[in-house]
Amino acid sequence: MSDANTNTNSSPRRRRSARLPLLTSLLMVLLGLLMWTTMPRQEDPSLPDRWAAQVAIYPGATPEEVESALAVPIEQALQSVDHIRDVESTSRADVLVLTVELDDGVYDVEQHWQRVRDAIATVPLPPGASLEPLDTRLTRQESMLLAVTRDAAEPDLVVLSDAARALRRRVLRRARVREVTVAGAVDPELSVIVDEAKAWAAGLDTLDVAQAIAARTGAQGLGSVHAGDFRVGVRGLERAEDAEAIAALELVGDDGSLVRLGALAQIERRAPPRPLERVRVDGRPAVLLGVVAEPGVDLVRFGDELRGELDALEAQLQAELGDPSVSLTLVVDQPRYVAARLLDLQRSLLLSTLIVALVLLVTMGPRMAVVCAAMVPLAILSAVAVFGIGGGVLHQISLAGGVIAIGMVVDNAIVVVEEIQRRLDEGEAPPEAARASARALLEPLGASTATTVAAFLPMLLNSGAAADFTRAIPVMVILALLTSFAFSLFVLPPVASLVLRPRRRPENDQSESEGESEREGKPARSLGVRVVDRLLRRPALALLPGLAMIVMAATALPSLRVRFFPPTKRHQAVVELQLREGTHVDAVAAVSGTVEGELQDLDAVEQLTATVGRGLPHFYYNLPETKAQSNFAQMLVQLRAPEEVEAVEARVEALRAQLPPGTKLRVARLKQGPPVVAPVELLLYSPRLDELRTSARAVAEALAEVEGLTAVRDSIDAGAPSLRFDLDRARSQPWGVDEAALRASLLPHTAGLPAGTVLHGQRHEPVVVRAAPRHDDRRELAPSAMDLPGDLAVAGSRGRLRVAEVSDRALEWAPAAITRKTSKRFARVTAELEPGVELDAVRGAIEARVAALALDDAGVAVAFAGEAESAEEANDSLLRALPVGLVILVLVLVWEFDSLRCVGLVLVTVPLAAVGVIPALAVGGQPFGFMSALGVVALIGVVVNNAIVLLDLTQQLRAEGWSTREAVRTATLRRVRPILLTTATTVVGLVPLLVSNTSLWPPLALTIISGLLASTVLTLVTLPALAMLVLPLGARR
């Protein structure tokens, strides 16, 4: 009767003891679901703004003058700023583009950029030079690209630009829009196209016209006077604000007569002649708008909202401009990629959970499986809750971290549930079984959790672009492991005491001494026990699997491919075109048009967007954005399927032979990981441009002969022509002609004479005086220097005469661009890898051919960059952080075992498990890269857990008086089931990543799976044999 009362009374107490843990679990699940639905979403992590660009304008300066007056002084000023990793500059005629990169360990970037600004501000600028604001947002990503086009035979760039600006104003008014960038727009000007023959007949020239216009378009204030107690402003003539007012201006000719400007010139609002930046979408002129979302925005929702408003925006734009031919085209829709990638990983997360639950159900039975499987959503959602509260972002890296953690979070639960079930089977009351299990497992589970966390610490503490890209993986895994540990010991035991029931044993079951239950007697279980038992009876034979893995790894190592980061699988390809430095943008546009037409003929191409004179907007996180560069063009090719990139590469390869000499054309595949210029990149340093030019040519020719390389190109060119006018003092002084007069006579035929500004809407637009061309096509108002008319006149103080009478002109060949890096002149030679070729397969040949050139003898230094440099830096950074995790791991093991022999036995499983990775990657066709290296590091904490579980029980049995041989054998047989279960759950949890439709995750998943399977064999077979040989033979005292 008393036993009945005890059982009756214990049930309510057990339910009460489970209420608080259950309530805590429910709150964490709800908080995790809330964070899941409200967290910001994006495809990839945002990298810190460690890159910035400084543009300086120096009108009329040659590249050498830009270098000496701007590049060198700015470099010297920046030497006083700490934590600058690299400074690279390109000096061209009139302009300097200088990029600054901060050290990998810098995270308070804004503070350092302010120091950079302050240092640059100390540089004295030459007269006429100016600095643009430092652009510190080179890593910003345009979430969506919109193209403004116009259905017209010859679309007017001014109309397109006006439409783009109107659209920009409307988009900026939307919530959660941080910035809207514009590419391909022109700044309209009011062109005053002077007929020089008519002007000369009236005794006027273009300088007279420009001065007269400037006098009426500038500020008309003449100070103020006092009238009693009032201050009265004095103004001049009424300001000329439009084309009609300027045309009505009257000029005084040589004979004193008044000449109306409209009679001498054509005046119209138009685009500057030959704009230096062009955009085309499917062959039609366009203007691109890049929409940048605010940080922390859910990009999926942001894209859905903006996409749904496009039709309304187009209608509003047409109504505002009164032009129904203006249309909007969505060129890049990054939110769609975000949604697709996250949906794929969410399915992997759900599939992993279901597979793990199924494995638990088959191996443990329904009651134990339900308790253990409940740990997956509980731990993962709790980790999401903490991650979201800490400002985390939901992207493919953080989601993959959750998938990786699924198989790990049930390990603690399996061990706890197994222990509680064992005690229940032995007759203990449920509350006591739960409490005793939690007390007994606190230290071993704490040790195993700590070792796994220690293995992921190097990934967490690592620095650099690659580490920043992958850091969410260790964050999510560590959070999931810690929450799993807490819930397994404090929530799961009281819940398990309510759910689990004692299992009946057969009367003839003699497995109790080995800790085996009735369920452990199933055929699969018995087979495993028999195999392990038989091998353990011959320890020397049990060492063979470890030796076999070493032999297999050594055999497979030569066939293992190495790749830093894989290309991404997207329906996009980027094609880059580069002509010789100094090539006019018109010529680049013509060649680009040819390439665009050839690519559009491919059936696989759905849309093609080209930018000429600049690079594409930064629509992909690691695609370097090319600033203004007249000899450059970039094309975004939208494809029907990711596999169609190969068709684009084949067409580009066929096109190379048809392009002008010196043209470089390549397909730049979008890749994962940090940005690199090219897979193969060599940097050549020398103070002499001629040596750089010769050496770069030699290196490029050498690389072109290496099998497996394609699209070899160098950054240094033979130069560009320059037309110089030298004023002859002896001939010019009698006529009163000086440099200013010569400049005034040349500018109307080249860049134009500035003549103030006029207000158009809310924008001030420049007034530019130009000379009418000497042919009928009035659209070409800026002829090349060689097209300058031979009778070009210059006005002196004593009359007008031809320029040729007072000056000499000469055509010179001069550098078109001078590049510098780390305060030294340099040249860059790059190459792409042919499909199926990895860098490690050709690096030896590259080094041999470059060494054969003996460039050191010519004073030229060579350094390897590209993927090789990025991989070495990322791996070195990871290795520097690795000792921290290893030290913590060893300390935990010493605390757990208090035996250096046991610590050594645990650690020996790490290299043997890592050896098992090599054959798997080689057979699976997966390359070894940074993601695989992360898998090896993560593997350390996973594989030692099995060894800890085995050796911990071995030491307990030895402490109870068992001999070493019997203790090892019995511990191994008892731990076969939990070890196989934890291995199975981790492996099947990673299967969705292994078969995912992406190139990023299979190497990581295969590394962990193969290493874990290898470690399981070693733990159950090789490790016990080693333990029998290493541990003292007698009982532990």
BELSUL-V184836 format. One record per pair of residues at least 12 apart in sequence whose C-alpha atoms are under 8 Angstrom apart, sorted by the first residue. I is the first residue (numbers start at 1). J is the second residue. If there is no record, write none. Layout:
{{I;J} {I;J}}
This chain:
{{14;431} {14;494} {14;497} {14;498} {15;498} {17;494} {18;491} {18;494} {18;495} {21;490} {21;491} {21;494} {22;491} {22;495} {25;378} {25;491} {28;378} {28;381} {28;382} {28;385} {29;377} {29;378} {29;381} {29;382} {31;381} {31;382} {31;385} {32;381} {32;382} {32;383} {32;384} {32;385} {32;386} {33;381} {33;385} {34;385} {35;384} {35;385} {35;388} {35;389} {36;384} {36;385} {36;388} {36;394} {38;298} {39;296} {39;298} {39;388} {39;392} {39;393} {39;394} {40;296} {40;297} {40;298} {40;299} {40;392} {40;393} {40;394} {41;296} {41;297} {41;298} {41;299} {41;300} {41;338} {41;393} {41;394} {41;395} {42;298} {42;299} {42;300} {42;335} {42;338} {42;393} {42;394} {42;395} {42;396} {43;335} {43;337} {43;338} {43;339} {43;341} {43;342} {43;395} {43;396} {44;395} {44;396} {44;397} {44;469} {44;621} {45;393} {45;395} {45;397} {45;468} {45;469} {45;470} {46;469} {46;621} {47;139} {47;465} {47;468} {47;469} {48;107} {48;109} {48;139} {49;109} {49;136} {49;137} {49;138} {49;139} {50;101} {50;102} {50;103} {50;104} {50;106} {50;109} {50;136} {51;99} {51;100} {51;101} {51;102} {51;136} {51;137} {51;138} {51;139} {52;99} {52;100} {52;101} {52;134} {52;135} {52;136} {52;137} {52;138} {53;97} {53;98} {53;99} {53;100} {53;134} {53;135} {53;136} {53;138} {54;96} {54;97} {54;98} {54;99} {54;100} {54;131} {54;132} {54;133} {54;134} {54;135} {55;95} {55;96} {55;97} {55;98} {55;131} {55;132} {55;133} {55;134} {56;70} {56;95} {56;96} {56;97} {56;129} {56;130} {56;131} {56;132} {57;94} {57;95} {57;96} {57;129} {57;130} {57;131} {57;132} {58;94} {58;95} {58;96} {58;128} {58;129} {58;130} {59;93} {59;94} {59;95} {59;128} {59;129} {60;93} {60;94} {61;93} {61;94} {62;92} {62;93} {62;94} {63;91} {63;92} {63;93} {63;94} {63;95} {63;815} {63;816} {63;817} {63;818} {64;91} {64;815} {64;818} {66;91} {66;92} {66;93} {66;94} {66;95} {66;96} {67;91} {67;96} {67;818} {69;125} {69;126} {70;96} {70;125} {71;89} {71;91} {71;96} {71;98} {72;823} {73;123} {74;119} {74;120} {74;123} {75;87} {75;823} {77;119} {77;120} {77;122} {77;123} {78;116} {78;119} {78;120} {80;119} {81;115} {81;116} {81;119} {83;102} {83;103} {83;106} {84;100} {84;101} {84;102} {84;103} {85;100} {85;101} {85;102} {85;103} {85;104} {86;100} {86;101} {86;102} {86;821} {86;822} {87;99} {87;100} {87;101} {87;821} {87;822} {87;823} {88;100} {88;819} {88;820} {88;821} {88;822} {88;823} {89;819} {89;820} {89;821} {90;817} {90;818} {90;819} {90;820} {91;817} {91;818} {91;819} {92;816} {92;817} {92;818} {93;816} {93;817} {104;463} {104;464} {104;465} {105;463} {105;464} {113;136} {117;134} {138;618} {138;625} {139;618} {139;621} {139;622} {140;292} {140;618} {140;621} {141;292} {141;618} {141;619} {141;620} {141;621} {142;290} {142;291} {142;292} {142;293} {142;617} {142;618} {142;619} {142;620} {143;290} {143;291} {143;292} {143;293} {143;299} {143;303} {143;332} {143;333} {143;334} {143;335} {143;619} {144;290} {144;291} {144;292} {144;303} {144;330} {144;331} {144;332} {144;333} {144;334} {144;335} {144;619} {145;288} {145;289} {145;290} {145;291} {145;330} {145;331} {145;332} {145;333} {145;619} {146;288} {146;289} {146;290} {146;291} {146;328} {146;329} {146;330} {146;331} {146;332} {147;281} {147;286} {147;287} {147;288} {147;289} {147;328} {147;329} {147;330} {147;331} {148;160} {148;163} {148;164} {148;286} {148;287} {148;288} {148;289} {148;326} {148;327} {148;328} {148;329} {149;284} {149;285} {149;286} {149;287} {149;326} {149;327} {149;328} {149;329} {150;285} {150;286} {150;325} {150;326} {150;327} {151;325} {151;326} {151;327} {152;325} {155;285} {157;185} {157;186} {157;271} {157;285} {157;286} {158;185} {158;186} {158;187} {158;188} {158;270} {158;271} {160;185} {160;286} {160;287} {160;326} {161;185} {161;186} {161;187} {161;287} {163;317} {163;321} {163;326} {164;182} {164;185} {164;287} {164;288} {164;289} {166;317} {167;313} {167;317} {168;180} {168;289} {170;313} {176;293} {176;294} {176;297} {176;302} {177;291} {177;292} {177;293} {177;294} {178;291} {178;292} {178;293} {178;294} {179;291} {179;292} {179;293} {179;294} {180;289} {180;290} {180;291} {180;292} {181;289} {181;290} {181;291} {181;292} {182;287} {182;288} {182;289} {182;290} {183;277} {183;279} {183;287} {183;288} {183;289} {183;617} {184;277} {184;278} {184;279} {184;286} {184;287} {184;288} {184;611} {185;277} {185;278} {185;287} {185;288} {186;271} {186;272} {186;275} {187;271} {187;272} {187;765} {188;269} {188;270} {188;271} {188;272} {188;765} {188;766} {189;269} {189;270} {189;271} {189;272} {189;765} {189;766} {189;767} {189;768} {190;243} {190;267} {190;268} {190;269} {190;270} {190;758} {190;765} {190;766} {190;767} {190;768} {191;266} {191;267} {191;268} {191;269} {191;270} {191;767} {191;768} {191;769} {191;770} {192;265} {192;266} {192;267} {192;268} {192;767} {192;768} {192;769} {192;770} {193;265} {193;266} {193;267} {193;769} {193;770} {193;771} {193;772} {194;206} {194;264} {194;265} {194;266} {194;769} {194;770} {194;771} {194;772} {195;264} {195;265} {195;771} {195;772} {196;264} {196;771} {196;772} {198;264} {199;264} {202;253} {202;254} {202;259} {203;253} {203;254} {203;255} {204;253} {204;254} {205;795} {206;744} {206;745} {206;748} {206;769} {206;770} {206;771} {207;744} {207;745} {207;753} {209;251} {209;261} {209;769} {210;753} {210;754} {210;755} {210;768} {210;769} {211;755} {212;251} {213;246} {213;249} {213;755} {213;756} {214;755} {214;756} {216;237} {216;238} {216;239} {216;240} {217;239} {217;240} {217;241} {217;755} {217;756} {217;757} {217;758} {218;239} {218;756} {218;757} {219;239} {220;235} {220;236} {220;237} {220;238} {220;239} {221;233} {221;234} {221;235} {221;236} {222;234} {222;235} {222;236} {223;235} {240;758} {241;758} {241;759} {242;758} {242;759} {242;760} {243;267} {243;268} {243;269} {246;261} {246;262} {247;260} {247;261} {247;262} {247;263} {247;265} {247;267} {248;260} {248;261} {248;262} {249;261} {249;262} {273;779} {273;780} {273;781} {273;782} {274;585} {274;586} {274;780} {274;782} {276;585} {276;612} {276;613} {276;630} {277;585} {277;611} {277;612} {277;613} {277;614} {277;628} {277;630} {278;589} {278;611} {278;612} {278;613} {279;609} {279;610} {279;611} {279;612} {280;609} {280;610} {280;611} {281;607} {281;608} {281;609} {281;610} {282;600} {282;607} {282;608} {282;609} {283;593} {283;596} {283;597} {283;608} {290;617} {290;619} {296;393} {299;335} {299;338} {300;335} {300;336} {300;338} {300;339} {302;335} {303;333} {303;334} {303;335} {303;336} {304;335} {310;328} {314;326} {314;327} {314;328} {331;609} {332;619} {334;619} {338;395} {341;396} {342;395} {342;396} {342;399} {344;996} {345;396} {345;399} {345;400} {346;399} {348;403} {348;992} {348;993} {348;996} {349;399} {349;402} {349;403} {349;406} {349;992} {351;992} {352;403} {352;406} {352;988} {352;989} {352;990} {352;991} {352;992} {353;373} {353;376} {353;377} {353;406} {353;989} {355;988} {355;989} {356;373} {356;407} {356;985} {356;986} {356;988} {356;989} {357;369} {357;370} {357;373} {359;984} {359;985} {360;372} {360;373} {360;981} {360;985} {363;981} {364;519} {367;499} {367;500} {368;417} {368;500} {371;413} {371;417} {371;492} {371;495} {371;496} {371;499} {372;410} {372;413} {372;414} {372;417} {373;410} {375;409} {375;410} {375;413} {375;484} {375;487} {375;488} {376;406} {376;409} {376;410} {378;484} {379;409} {379;480} {379;481} {379;483} {379;484} {379;487} {380;402} {380;405} {380;406} {380;480} {382;480} {382;483} {383;476} {383;479} {383;480} {383;483} {384;476} {386;479} {387;475} {387;476} {387;479} {397;469} {397;470} {397;471} {397;472} {397;473} {398;472} {398;473} {398;476} {400;473} {400;993} {401;472} {401;473} {401;474} {401;475} {401;476} {401;477} {402;473} {402;476} {402;477} {402;480} {403;989} {403;990} {403;993} {404;477} {404;986} {404;989} {404;990} {405;476} {405;477} {405;480} {405;481} {406;986} {406;989} {407;982} {407;985} {407;986} {407;987} {407;988} {407;989} {407;990} {408;481} {408;942} {408;982} {408;985} {408;986} {409;480} {409;481} {409;484} {409;485} {410;484} {410;982} {410;985} {411;982} {411;985} {412;445} {412;484} {412;485} {412;488} {413;484} {413;488} {413;492} {414;978} {414;981} {414;982} {415;978} {416;437} {416;438} {416;441} {416;488} {416;489} {416;493} {417;493} {417;496} {418;978} {419;437} {420;433} {420;434} {420;437} {420;493} {420;496} {420;497} {421;500} {421;501} {421;502} {422;515} {424;501} {424;502} {424;503} {425;502} {425;503} {425;504} {427;502} {430;497} {430;498} {431;494} {431;497} {433;497} {434;493} {434;494} {434;496} {434;497} {435;493} {437;493} {438;489} {438;490} {438;493} {442;489} {443;896} {444;896} {444;948} {444;949} {444;952} {445;485} {446;485} {447;892} {447;893} {447;896} {448;941} {448;944} {448;945} {448;948} {449;481} {449;482} {449;485} {450;889} {450;892} {451;888} {451;889} {451;892} {451;893} {451;941} {451;944} {451;945} {452;938} {452;940} {452;941} {452;942} {452;945} {453;478} {453;481} {453;941} {454;884} {454;885} {454;886} {454;888} {454;889} {454;941} {455;885} {455;886} {455;889} {455;937} {455;938} {455;939} {455;940} {455;941} {456;474} {456;477} {456;478} {456;885} {456;937} {456;938} {456;941} {457;474} {457;881} {457;882} {457;884} {457;885} {458;878} {458;879} {458;881} {458;882} {458;883} {458;884} {458;885} {458;937} {459;471} {459;474} {459;878} {459;881} {459;934} {459;937} {460;474} {460;475} {461;881} {462;877} {462;878} {462;880} {462;881} {463;877} {463;878} {464;874} {464;877} {465;673} {465;674} {465;874} {466;673} {466;674} {466;874} {467;874} {469;673} {469;674} {504;518} {505;517} {505;518} {506;518} {514;970} {514;971} {514;973} {514;974} {515;974} {516;974} {520;977} {525;977} {528;976} {529;973} {529;976} {532;973} {532;1020} {532;1021} {533;969} {533;973} {535;1021} {536;969} {536;1021} {536;1024} {536;1025} {539;1022} {539;1024} {539;1025} {539;1026} {539;1028} {540;1025} {542;1021} {542;1022} {542;1025} {543;1021} {543;1022} {543;1025} {543;1026} {544;1022} {545;1017} {545;1018} {545;1021} {545;1022} {546;912} {546;1018} {546;1022} {549;912} {549;915} {549;916} {550;912} {550;915} {550;916} {552;919} {553;915} {553;916} {553;917} {553;918} {553;919} {556;918} {556;919} {556;922} {557;918} {557;919} {557;922} {559;922} {560;918} {560;921} {560;922} {560;927} {560;928} {561;838} {561;840} {561;841} {561;922} {561;926} {561;927} {561;928} {562;838} {562;839} {562;840} {562;927} {562;928} {562;929} {563;838} {563;839} {563;840} {563;927} {563;928} {563;929} {563;930} {564;867} {564;868} {564;870} {564;871} {564;928} {564;929} {564;930} {565;671} {565;672} {565;673} {565;929} {565;930} {565;931} {565;1000} {566;671} {566;672} {566;999} {566;1000} {567;669} {567;670} {567;671} {567;672} {567;999} {568;669} {568;670} {568;671} {568;672} {568;998} {568;999} {568;1000} {569;642} {569;997} {569;998} {569;999} {570;641} {570;642} {570;670} {571;638} {571;639} {571;640} {571;641} {571;642} {571;644} {571;645} {572;636} {572;637} {572;638} {572;639} {572;642} {572;645} {572;670} {573;636} {573;637} {573;638} {573;639} {573;645} {573;648} {573;667} {573;668} {573;669} {573;670} {574;634} {574;635} {574;636} {574;637} {574;667} {574;668} {574;669} {574;670} {575;634} {575;635} {575;636} {575;637} {575;665} {575;666} {575;667} {575;668} {576;632} {576;633} {576;634} {576;635} {576;664} {576;665} {576;666} {576;667} {576;668} {577;592} {577;632} {577;633} {577;634} {577;663} {577;664} {577;665} {577;666} {578;631} {578;632} {578;633} {578;663} {578;664} {578;665} {579;631} {579;632} {579;662} {579;663} {579;664} {580;631} {580;662} {580;663} {580;717} {581;631} {581;716} {581;717} {581;719} {581;720} {581;816} {581;817} {582;630} {582;631} {582;719} {582;720} {582;721} {582;816} {583;630} {583;631} {583;720} {584;630} {584;631} {585;612} {585;613} {585;630} {585;631} {588;612} {588;613} {588;630} {588;631} {588;632} {588;633} {589;612} {589;633} {591;659} {592;610} {592;612} {592;633} {595;655} {596;608} {596;610} {596;635} {598;651} {599;648} {599;651} {602;648} {604;639} {604;640} {604;641} {604;644} {604;647} {605;637} {605;638} {605;639} {605;640} {606;637} {606;638} {606;639} {606;640} {607;637} {607;638} {607;639} {608;635} {608;636} {608;637} {608;638} {609;635} {609;636} {609;637} {610;633} {610;634} {610;635} {610;636} {611;633} {611;634} {611;635} {612;630} {612;632} {612;633} {612;634} {613;628} {613;629} {613;630} {613;631} {613;632} {613;633} {614;626} {614;627} {614;628} {614;629} {614;630} {614;632} {614;633} {614;634} {615;627} {615;628} {615;632} {615;633} {615;634} {616;634} {616;635} {616;636} {620;670} {622;670} {622;671} {622;672} {622;673} {622;674} {622;675} {622;676} {623;670} {623;675} {624;675} {624;676} {624;677} {648;667} {649;666} {649;667} {652;665} {652;666} {652;667} {653;666} {664;711} {664;712} {664;713} {665;711} {666;711} {666;832} {672;1000} {674;870} {676;866} {676;867} {676;870} {677;866} {678;830} {678;831} {678;832} {678;866} {678;867} {679;830} {679;831} {679;832} {679;833} {679;839} {679;866} {679;867} {679;868} {680;830} {680;831} {680;832} {680;833} {680;839} {680;865} {680;866} {680;867} {680;868} {681;828} {681;829} {681;830} {681;831} {681;864} {681;865} {681;866} {681;867} {682;828} {682;829} {682;830} {682;862} {682;863} {682;864} {682;865} {682;866} {683;826} {683;827} {683;828} {683;829} {683;862} {683;863} {683;864} {683;865} {684;696} {684;826} {684;827} {684;828} {684;829} {684;860} {684;861} {684;862} {684;863} {685;824} {685;825} {685;826} {685;827} {685;860} {685;861} {685;862} {686;824} {686;825} {686;826} {686;859} {686;860} {686;861} {687;824} {687;825} {687;826} {688;825} {689;825} {691;858} {691;860} {692;716} {692;826} {692;827} {692;860} {693;716} {693;717} {693;718} {693;827} {695;855} {695;860} {696;714} {696;716} {696;827} {696;828} {696;829} {697;714} {698;853} {699;829} {699;850} {699;853} {700;712} {700;713} {700;714} {700;829} {700;830} {702;849} {702;850} {703;831} {703;846} {703;849} {706;842} {706;845} {706;846} {707;842} {708;833} {708;834} {708;837} {708;842} {709;831} {709;832} {709;833} {709;834} {709;842} {710;831} {710;832} {710;833} {710;834} {711;830} {711;831} {711;832} {712;829} {712;830} {712;831} {712;832} {713;829} {713;830} {713;831} {714;827} {714;828} {714;829} {714;830} {715;827} {715;828} {715;829} {716;817} {716;818} {716;827} {716;828} {717;815} {717;816} {718;815} {719;813} {719;814} {719;815} {719;816} {719;817} {720;813} {720;814} {720;815} {720;816} {721;811} {721;812} {721;813} {721;814} {722;811} {722;812} {722;813} {722;814} {723;785} {723;786} {723;809} {723;810} {723;811} {723;812} {724;809} {724;810} {724;811} {724;812} {725;807} {725;808} {725;809} {725;810} {726;807} {726;808} {726;809} {727;739} {727;806} {727;807} {727;808} {728;806} {728;807} {728;808} {729;806} {731;805} {731;806} {731;807} {732;806} {732;807} {734;798} {735;796} {735;797} {735;798} {735;799} {736;796} {736;797} {736;798} {737;794} {737;795} {737;796} {737;797} {737;806} {738;796} {741;794} {741;795} {741;796} {742;794} {742;803} {744;794} {745;792} {745;793} {745;794} {745;795} {747;770} {748;769} {748;770} {748;771} {749;770} {749;771} {749;773} {749;781} {749;782} {749;783} {749;788} {750;770} {750;782} {750;783} {750;784} {750;785} {751;770} {751;782} {752;768} {752;769} {752;770} {752;771} {753;768} {753;769} {753;770} {754;766} {754;767} {754;768} {754;769} {755;767} {755;768} {755;769} {756;768} {774;789} {790;804} {791;803} {791;804} {792;804} {839;868} {871;930} {874;930} {875;930} {890;903} {897;952} {901;1030} {901;1031} {902;951} {902;1031} {905;947} {905;1023} {905;1026} {905;1027} {906;944} {906;947} {906;948} {907;944} {909;943} {909;944} {909;947} {909;1015} {909;1018} {909;1019} {909;1023} {910;939} {910;940} {910;943} {910;944} {910;1015} {912;1014} {912;1015} {912;1018} {913;943} {913;1011} {913;1012} {913;1014} {913;1015} {913;1018} {914;936} {914;939} {914;1011} {915;1011} {916;1010} {916;1011} {916;1014} {917;1006} {917;1007} {917;1008} {917;1010} {917;1011} {920;1006} {920;1007} {920;1010} {921;1003} {921;1006} {921;1007} {926;1002} {926;1003} {927;1003} {928;1003} {931;1000} {931;1001} {931;1003} {931;1004} {932;1003} {932;1004} {932;1007} {933;1004} {934;1004} {935;1004} {935;1005} {935;1007} {935;1008} {936;1007} {936;1008} {936;1011} {938;1008} {939;1008} {939;1011} {939;1012} {942;1012} {943;1011} {943;1012} {943;1015} {943;1016} {946;979} {946;1016} {946;1019} {947;1019} {947;1023} {949;975} {950;971} {950;972} {950;975} {950;1019} {951;968} {951;971} {953;971} {954;967} {954;968} {954;970} {954;971} {955;967} {955;1036} {957;971} {958;1034} {958;1035} {958;1036} {958;1037} {959;1035} {959;1036} {959;1037} {960;1035} {960;1036} {961;1035} {961;1036} {962;1034} {962;1035} {962;1036} {963;1033} {963;1034} {963;1035} {964;1028} {964;1031} {964;1032} {964;1033} {964;1034} {964;1035} {965;1028} {965;1033} {968;1024} {968;1027} {968;1028} {969;1024} {972;1020} {972;1024} {976;1020} {979;1016} {980;1016} {983;1012} {983;1013} {983;1016} {986;1009} {987;1008} {987;1009} {987;1012} {990;1005} {990;1009} {991;1005} {993;1005} {994;1006}}
